[in-house]
Amino acid sequence: MLTKNRFDVLYSLHRKPYESQRKLAEELGVSLGKVNGLLAELRSDGLLTESNVLTEQAYAALAPHKVDNAVIMAAGMSSRFAPLSYEKPKGVLVVKGEVLIERQIRQLQEAGIRDITVVVGYMKEQFFYLQDKFGVDILVNEDYYRYNNPSTLMCVLDRLKNTYICSSDNYFTENVFEEYVWDAYYSAVYAPDACDEFGLVTDKKDRIVGIDHAPNGMWIMLGHVYFSKEFSRCFSEILTREYEQGNTKRELWESLLERHLDDLCIYIRRYENGKVLEFDSLGELRDFDDKYLENSDSRIFRNICRVLGCAERDIQDIAVIKQGLTNLSFKFSCRGEAYIYRHPGIGTEKYISRDSEAFSMQIAKKLGLDHTIIEISGSEGWKISRFIKNARCLDYHNKTEVKQALSMVKKLHDAAIRSNYDFDIWKKTLDLIDKTVASHKDFADFDQLYAEMDRLYARVRADQVPWVLCHCDCYDPNFLLDEAGNMTLIDWEYSGNDDPANDLGTFICCSDYTYEQALEVFDIYYGRKPTRAELAHNLAYVAIASYYWYVWAIYQESIGNTVGSYLFLWYKNAKLYLQKAIELYKGDET
């Protein structure tokens, strides 16, 4: 029977035949006497010849520990690695002259591991060439954009045996892969200071017994993982059972591991610092490969350099901005000034006109509504803006700020500018419904609410209110105040010609206003009490805007973007203001 020590001796002699006892002792970190005793046992049991060569019996003993295959997870976007990950998957970046994932595949193959599966998702087509070049299998994770890496492991459940689980963006300065492995392990490096990785708590035998979420001066998870057959069997059962429960599919697979450490036996494998690397930011990559200081082959950087007249090395302090469902944005500094770069989200071209946005932003700049814009590309959708230091959003319950915001909206409407682009909120609503047919079928009152909104929209169109350029996304996060209290109306991507009541409707439907507080918004906007006809018209648009954003939220949820409590807020407001508007319109007819 093989023990861990006997396995270590056999595998070391397999890798380096005829190695001296002294070298063997140094490599295994045990005494020379211990090594000599193990060698004697192995010869006695017929596992080694007198010259310490492995016998067929030895290879039969090692067979249960032979690595069967490897899975490389390459489906995610690596959003922290802005902006390079906006243009290509992190795994296909060239580092020190080698493509990251290609280097890892070569290292696996050099260790004798030929059965390699690459699971792709984000920009998946950029990985397809690997199948012909290296003979790997390509699997597509269709859920990559909505769920976390457990969705990738669900794709390969039938392939989990004695399996390496790797990330496409790891860089190993030396080959860490082995042909035979004793038991399941998670690779780790020592972090002397506090960091945002997961720390590993182990027992005296190096089994992982806990995970520290705020490690400071301890060994942290970093790099590859090895699943033994027994670990794979147990883990697959747990993942299959819990995948549809709670947040399992949206959290990291390591969270599932943490909850089941009593059942899942896995050990720590420690590596010297500098042997296992993961580049979490462009800054870290620049430190390792100075090519990325001068030329990262990034169109985004070329845009910034052209607009700001700078060199790539001037672009510093890159930080991802997490807000926003439709775009990818990051803050950066350049020669002492701070900026925002907005990159259009995948698929947004289906419901956002960037040419319309570009036109509207020039108008907003001219009217003094948005002074942050520096440049926007109508054809490609990117834009560069000035960063507002210590900015805060409009407070819906600060009357001074509400008056300031509504005066900006009225200034836009009173300018009576016509764009070449219509927003047409009802047409946009119908387009979103067409995109989410499967998603809305199960809503008990969806068809009824749709029919009522359709009739209401026909009624407001009969009011024949002229359309003008509108913002069409007037809610609190888009009204920013600087430290001096100056307000800017940002994010014009939904803008276009529409009924001015749409802007008021959106302003109200995204708030927590009561009905009575909503009525005050109209008073502030008009500078007087609205007429009954104006009130009916505007209340109808609160309902229509609520319904549009409700459908928009359903669509966003269907493509993996979590909208949260807004979904129910818009649903409630759609029904409330629908009834209020109908009551007023009916009163006019009697």
N, C-alpha and C positions, 0 to 999 in steps of 0.2 A: 504493500500500500504506500502511496506517495504522501509524504508530509510536505508542508511548505518548504522546509529546508532541503529536503531531498529533491523536490521539484526545481528549486533554485539552482542546485548543483547541476542537475541534468541539463537544464535549459542553458546554463552558462557554457557547459562543455559542448552542447549542440552548436552554439553560436561561435565558440572559439575552441575548436578541438586542440587537444594536447597542451592546454594552458597549465602552467605550473600551479602547484598547490598554494604557493605564496600569493600569486596573482589572483587566484580564485578566492582566497580568504579576503584579500583587499577589496575585490569587487563586491563580494557578498556582505562585507562588514562584520565578519565573524573571526574567531581566532583560528590560527593555523591548526591547532589540535582538533578543533571542532570539524574543520574541513577534512582532515585526514580520517577522522572517525566516520564521517558521512560517506567518504569515498570507499572505505572498507565495507560498510554496510551495503552500498550499491553494488560492489563487486560480488559480495557474498550472495546477494539476491539475484544475480545474473543480469543486472541492468547495465553494468559496465564491464568492459574487458580489463585485463591487467594493465593495459596502456591507457585506460580511462576513455575508451571509445564507446559510444552508446550502442547497445545491442537492439535487435528487433523488439525484444521484450521491453526495453526502455521506451521505445517509440510507441508501443502499445499502451504503456502506462501514461505517456504524455498525451495521447490522442484525445481524451476528454477535455483537455485544456487548449486544444488547437483552435485558433481563431478561424471562424467560418467566413465572416464577411465584415463589411463596413457600410454604414449609412452616413452620408454627409448631408446635413440639413442646410439647405440653401434657398428656402422659400421666403424668408422674411425680408423686410425692406431695410432694416438697420437704420431707422430714422434718426438715431443719435449721431450718425456719421454724415451729417449735413456739411456741405451741399452735394458731395460726390455721390452719395446714395440716391439722390434725386434723379440722377442721369444713368446710373448703371448699378447693378447689384454689387455689394461690397466684395463678394467672393471673386469677381473677375477683375478687381483692381490689380495693377502691376506693382509689385513691391520688390525692390532690389533686383529688377529685371525679370521677375517671374510672376505669372498670374497666381494669386493666392490659392485658388482651388486646385490649379494644376500642380503646384508644388506639393500640396497635401496628397493628391492622388498618386503622384510619383513616389512619395514616401511610403504610402500604404503598399503599393505594388513592390517596392524594394524590400518590404518586410514579408513578401510572399502572399499578400492579400489581394486576390484578383477579383473576387466577387464584391463589387462596389456599387452601391445605389446612391444616386444623387436625387434628392427630393427638391423640386423647384416650385416657384410660385410667382413672386414679383419679378417682372421682366424675364420670364422663364426662357424666352427664345434665346437669350444671351448665353445660356448654358447648353443648348442642344448639341453644339459641335463636339462636346466632350464624349458623346457616345461613339462617334467615329474615331476620334483622336486617341481615346484611351480604352475603349471597349466597356465603359461603364453603363449601367442601366439608368435611365431617366424616368422618374415618376413625377407627375404633376399634382401638387396639393391645391385643389380647387378652393379650399377654405382659408388659404394663407392670409387673405386681407381682412378676414373677420375674426379669426381665432388665433391663439398663440401656438407655440411649438408642439403642444400635445396633438394638434391636428396633423402635423407631419409624422409623428410616431404612429398615429392611427393608420396612416397610409402604408406603413411597413410592418404591421403587427406580424404578418406571416413570414417576415424575414428576420425577426429577432431571434438569435441563437446565441452563440459565442460571438458577439457583435461589438465592434467599435461604433460609438455614436459620436460623430464629429460635427463641428461647425465650419462652414465654408470659409469663414473669415479668420480662422486661427492661423498663426505663423509659428512654425517650430524651427528654431535655429539648428537643432539636431533632430534626427529621426527618432521619434518617441514610440513608434509602433513596433510590435513584436509578433512573432509567429505563434508563440504559445504564451498564455496568460493564466496565472493561478486562479484568480477569482475576480468578481466584479469590483471596479474601483472608479473613483472620480479623481481626476488630476487636480493638483493644487499647488499654488505658489504662496510664499510667505509675504504678507503685507504688513510692514512695520507700523503703519499709521492707519487712521480711520479711512474707510473707503465705502463705496456704495455697492460692493459685491457681497456675496454670501459667504460667511465664515463657517468653517467646519469644526464641529465638536466631536471628538473621538474618545473611545475608551482605551484601555491599556494595550489592546490588541490592534489598534488602529481602525476598528470598525466605526463608521460614522453613526453617531447616536443623536445628533442634533445639528441644527443650522442656526447660526447667529446672523440676524438681519442688520446689525450695526457693528460689524467687526472692527476691532482696533488692536493691532499687533497680534495677528493670528493667521493661520493658513486659510486661504480663500479658494472657492471654486473657480477654476480657470482652465479652459482647454477641453480636451476630449474626455470621454467616459467609456468605460468598458462594461458591457452587460455579459455576464456568464449565462449559460443555458438556464440554470435554475432561477437566476435573477430575471431573465427575460420571460420565463414562464409565469412567475409570480407577478411581475410588473404588468404584463399583458392582461392578465385577469383583472387586476385592479383598474387599469386604464379603461378597459372595455366596460366594466361595471359602472364606473363613475364619470365617464366622458360626458354624458348628457345631464349630469347632476351639477347643481350650483354653478360655480365659476370655473370648473375644471378645464373646459376647452379654451377659456380666455386667459388663464394664468400660465405660468411656466411649468414645464413638466417637473421641475425640481420642487415645486410646491406640493405636487402629488407625492413625490418621494418623501418630502419632509413629514407629511401626515402619516406615512406608512413605514417609517424607519424600523418599527418593531417587527414588521413582516419582511422587509426588503433588506437583505444583508449586503452591504456594500462598504468597501474600505477606502481609505485615503491613499493616493499615490503622490508623494511629494516630489517636486521638481525644483532644481536650482533656479533662482531668478535669472531671467534672460533666455531661458530655454523654451518656455511656452509663452507666446505673446498674443494679445488681442488688442486691436486698435479701436478704441471706443470713440475717438474723435480725430479730426484731421490734424489737430495739434500733436497728438501722440504719433501719428504716422509721419508727420514732418520731422519729428525728433529722430525717428528711426531711419527714414529715407529722405534726405534733403532735396531730392528731385522735386518733391511736392511743395517746396518753397518757391520754386521758379516756374514750373510748368506742370500742372496737374492734369492737363488735357481735358479741362472742364469748360463747357460752353458757358456755364453760369459765371465762372471766374472771368472768362473773356468778356462777358457782358459788363460785369462790374468794372473791370480794368478800362474798358472803352469809355464808359459813362463817367467814371470818376477820374480818369487819366492817371491811374496808379499801376503799380506792379503787383503781381500775386503776393509777394512777401509782405506787402502793405496791408493785406486783408487778414485781420487778426480777430481774436476773441469771439470766434463763431459759437453761437448758442442757439439751439433749436427753440422755436416758439411753439408751444404745444396747443395753443388755442386755434380754433378754426377746423371745420370739417371738410371744406372744399379746396384748401390749398396747403402747400408745404412752405413754411417760412422760417427764416433764421435771421437773427441779429448779428451784426458784425461791426467791427471798428476799422476805420481807415484814416490814418494820419490825424488821429485825435478826435475824429467825429464818429458818431454812431449812426448806423443805417439799418434798414430792414430790406431783405430781398424776399420777394414773394414768387414762389414757383407754382404754376397751376397744377392742381391735383389731377390724377389720372381719371379720365371720364368726365371731367367738368365741362368739356367742350360740348357735351350732349345737352346741357341746360344753361350754359353761360356763354354769352357773346363777348369775347375779349375786345373786339373792335368797338362795340358799344361802350364797354367800360373805359377804353382809352379816350373816346370822344367825351364822355361824361366827366372824366377826371380833368381834362383840359378846361371844361366849363367850370368845374368846382374850384379849380385854381384861379381862374379869372374872376369868379364871384367872391373869392376870399373864404370859401367854405372849407377848403382843404389845402393847406400850405406845405404839406409833407411830401407831396409827389415830386420826384426828380425825373424819372422816365418810366414809361410803360410801353410794352410792345403789344400792339393790337393783334398782330399775326401769331405771336408765340405765347402771349399771356403772362409773361413775367413783368415784374415792376420793381423799381428801387425807390424807397421812400426814406425820408429822414426819420430817425427814431426820436420819440418824445420821451424825454427823461422823466422818470417818476410819474408817468401818466396814470390817470385813473378814469374809470368809466362814469358816465352820467349817473347821478342818483335820481331815480324816478320820483323820490319823495322830497327832493329839494326843489322848491318852487322856482327859485332863481335860476337854477340850472335847467329846469324844464322849459321855462320861458325863453332862455337863451337858445336851447335846442330847437324849439318850435319856430323861433324867429328865423333861424337858419333854413329850416324846411320851407317856410313861407317865402323867404327870399328867393329860393330856387324856383318855387312855383310861380311867383309873381314875375320872374324873368321871362316866363312864357317861351322858353326855348324849345324848339323841336329838333329831335335827333333823327337820324336815319333809321333808328332801331326802336321798335316797340317792345315793351315788356309784356303787356297784355296778360295780366295775372290769371285770367280764366283759361286762356289758351295754355299757359305754362302749367296750370293745374291739371288740365286734361292730358298734357304730355307726360307728366309724372305718373298719373293714374295708368296710362298705357304701359309705362315701364315697370309698374309694380302690381300687375294683375294678380299674380299668384299670392302676393303678400296681403292684399286687402280682401280677398274672398271670404275669409273667415270672420270678418267683422259683422256682427249681427245687424247693425243699423247703417252699414256703409251705403248701401244702395238708396235707402230712404234719405239719408243726409245729402248724398250727392244730388238726388232729384230736387230737393228743396233749395240747395245752393244754385243749381242750374236755373231754376225759376227766379231766384233772387237776383242773379247776375243779369238776366234778361230785363228785370225791372230797373236796375240801376243804369243800364245802358240806355234805357228809354228816357232817362233824365237828361241825356245829351250834354253831359259836362265835357268841355274840350279837354283833350289830352295834352299834357306838356311833359317835359323831361322831369322824371321823378327819381329819387334815390332807390326806392323799392326795398330797402333793407334797414329802415329807420328804427333801430332799437338800441338799448343802452350801451352795449360794448362798442358800437360804431360812433358814439359821441365821446371823444377823448378830451380830457382837460389836462393842461400842463400845470406846473407848480404855481404859475401866476393866475390860474383860473381861465386861461384862454381855451376856447373850445374848437375842436376840429371834427368835421364829419368825414369819416374815412370809409373805405371798402365800398366802391361803386360798381362792383361786378354784376349786381342784379339790375342796375339802372337802365332806364329807357323810357320811352313815352308811355304814359298810363294816366289814369284818373288820379288827380292829386289826393283824393281821399284814400288811395292805397297807402300812401306814406303815413297818414294819420292812423289808418287801420292797423298797420304793422307796429307803429309806436305803442298803441294801446294793447294789442293782442299779446305782445311779448312781456307785458308788465304784470304786476300782481294787483293792479287797480281793481277796486270795486266798480260797479256800474256808475255810481255817483261820482267817483274820482275820474272816471273816463269822460264824463260829460264836461268836467272842468277843462280837459285838454282842448276840446272844441272852442270853449270860451277864450282860452289863451291864444289859440291859433288865429281866430277871427278878430280878436280884440273886442268882442261883443258876444251877445247870445246869438247862436245860429238860429236861422228860421226853422220852422218845422220841416220843410222840404230838405234843407241842408242837413238837419239832424238825422232824418231818415236815411238820406244818402250816405252820410258818413258812418252811421251805425251799421248799415249794410256792408260797407267796406271793412269794418272791423271783423264782421263775420266771414267775409270772403277771404280776407288776409289770413285770418285764423285757420280757415279751411285749407288754404294754399300751403301754409307752413305745416299743418297737420299731415297733409299728403306728402310734402317734402320730407318730413321726418320719417314717415313710413318708408319712403324710398331710401333714405340714408341708412336706416336700420337694415334694410334688405341687402345693402352692399357692405355691411360690416361696421358702419359708423354709429356709435352709440349716442343718441340724442339726449336721453335722460328724461327728466320731468317735464321738459317743454312739450313733449308729445301729448301728455294728458292736458296740460294747460291749454294748448291750442284746440284740442278737441272740445274742452269745456267752453272756451270762449266762442268757438264756432256755433255751438248750440245756443248759448245765452244771447249773443248779439243777433243771431238769425231771428229769434223770436221777437226781440226788441224792435228790429227793423221792420219786420212783417206787421207788427202792431201799428207802427206809425204810418206805414204805407196804406194799410187797410183803413185807418182813420181818415186819410186824405180822400179815399174813394167813397166814403159814406156822406 
